[in-house]
C-alpha cells in the first residue's frame, strides 16, 4: 500500500491534531517494536512461567542454561538480529508511517549508586532511528521499563511488582536523568516523533497484587518534572502522556502538561466501537489536545478491521503491539518456534536442565529464526488493519461515517447486548458467550446484525483492484430482497430465497468496481436478514 507521505520535520500538537513540518495533519499508523530492547516472556511463549516473565528473569534463566560468557554473546546477537534495517523497511513498504521503540533503562544506566551511563542503549537507539530516517518513519521513544519500574508488573522489569520509580529516591533521580540525557541527544532530530514518558504506569490492584493508586500524585509530579528537564534542552519534541491502570484511566489528565503534548491511551479487550473511545474524545475536546492510541492489538484480525478505521475516522492515530513475536500470526511478521523450544520453557518451570549443548543449540536456532529473512511475513495482518483486499469484517462492524452519505440507517430500539448502541440497529446473538479463547477476547464475534426493512449499513475497503469480490454471509427465516450499492451507485438488487424449513443460511457474491476507496452499502428492502460477515477477496 502506498500511504500518503507525511514524513517532514518535527511533529507538533496543534489543537486536536498532530501536524508535521509542512503543517499537514499526521494520523499515526504503526507498530511497537516490542521484545527487542525490553523482553516480555509471552513473546517467548513462556506459558505463564514466573521465572521467564520479565527481562532480568529471562536473562538469569538464559545464563543458567548456557553459561555467563555464552549468555553475553547471546544477548549481543539478540539485539543485532531481532530488529534490523530490513524490518524497518518492511514496515514502510507495508504503508505504516511510524514505530514506537520500547526500551529498558538498564541498557542506558548501570544499576549502581549514582548516574553511570552505558552507551549500549544509545547506540541501539541511534541505529534504529537512523534506519527510520532513511525509510521515512517517525520513531517514538517509549520508556517501557523505567528505573525501579513504573507499572509494578513484569512489563517494566521491576524486581518485586512494586512501582519503585515513585518510591525510591535513587530510581526517581535516574528516571529524570535518563529523560534529560535523551532530550540532550535527540533535541535536533526530527525523525524522533516524540517522547513517551512512561508506559502504562501504576497497574490496578489484582489478586495478590497490591493497590498503588495512592502514588498517583507522584506520577503527576514525575510527568511535570520530566517535562521540565526535557524542556531545558529540547523545545521541539512532542510529549506523550499516559494514564494509570494500563493507560486506560483518565485521572492524571486533570491539567494540560505542555502546549506540545499528545494524550496517549491504550485499548485491549474492548469492543471495537466508538464507545471505547468516548472518554478520551471528551478529554481531547476539554484540553484541545490530540489523541494517540499508542498501544493496542493482540486480538483477532477481524477486530483489527473493525477498530482501526474507526480510530482514523475520529482523528486518532494508532500503534499496534507488537510488530514481531514467536509462533503467532496477528502481527506483521512471525518468528518460527525453534525445535524443542519447550525444553527451555519447561526448565524455567522446574524441569530438568536440557544440557548446555542442547540449550545452546535451541537458543542459537532462535537467533537465526528471528532474522528478517527467516521470518514468516503476514500480509493478512496489514490487510485487516488498512482494510485491503483480501480481508474480512463482521457485519456488526459497519462504518460509523461515510463520504458525504449516511453510513447506516436503523429503526430498531432493541439492543440488549450493548454493542453499537446508538445506531438503532438490532444486534442478536448467534451463540452464547463462552470461555475466552485468549486473555483479550471480548467475544464480540458471536453477534449478528439484523437488518429490517429499509435499514442499511456501509462497509469500506481500500485499493480495490480488477477482479475483487465481496462475499456476504448470513441467514434468513423467510424470503428477503436486498439492494447493494457501491459508492452511491446501485450495483444490483437481488432476492434471497428461503430453501428449507426453519433458518436458511445464505452466501452471495458481487464483483467490485476497481477504485481507490470503495464503500459498499447493503440495504434490506423486504423481509428480515441476519448478516454475519463480509469477505472481501
Buried (B, 14 or more C-beta within 10 A) or exposed (E): EEEEEBBBBBBBBBEBBBBBEEEBBBBBBBBBBBBBBBBBBBBBBBEEBEBBBBBBBBBBBBBBBBBEEBBEBBBEBBBBBBBBBEBBBBBBEBBBBBBBBBBBBBBBBEBEEEEEEBEBBBEBBBBBBBBBBEBEBBBBBBBBBBBBBBBBBBBBBBEEBBBBBBBBEBBBEBBBBBBBBBBEBBBEBBBBBBBBBBBBBBBBEEEEEEEBBEBBEBBBEBBEBBBEBBBEBBEBBBBBBBBBBBBBBBEBBEEBBBEBBBBBBBBBBBBBBBBBBEBBBEBBEEBEBBBBBBBBBBBBBBBBBBBBBBBBBBBBBBBBBBBBBBBBEBBBBBBBBBEBBBBBBBBBEEEEEBEEEBBBBBBBBBBBBBBBEBBEEBEBBBBBBBBBBBBBBBBBBBBBBBEEEEBBBBEBEEBEBEBBBEBBBBBBEEEEEEEEEEEBBBBBBBBBBBBBEEBBBBBBBBBBEEEBBBBBBBBBBEEBBBBBBBBEEEBEEBEBEBEEEEEBEBEBEBEBEEBEEBBBBBBBBBBBBBBBBBBBE
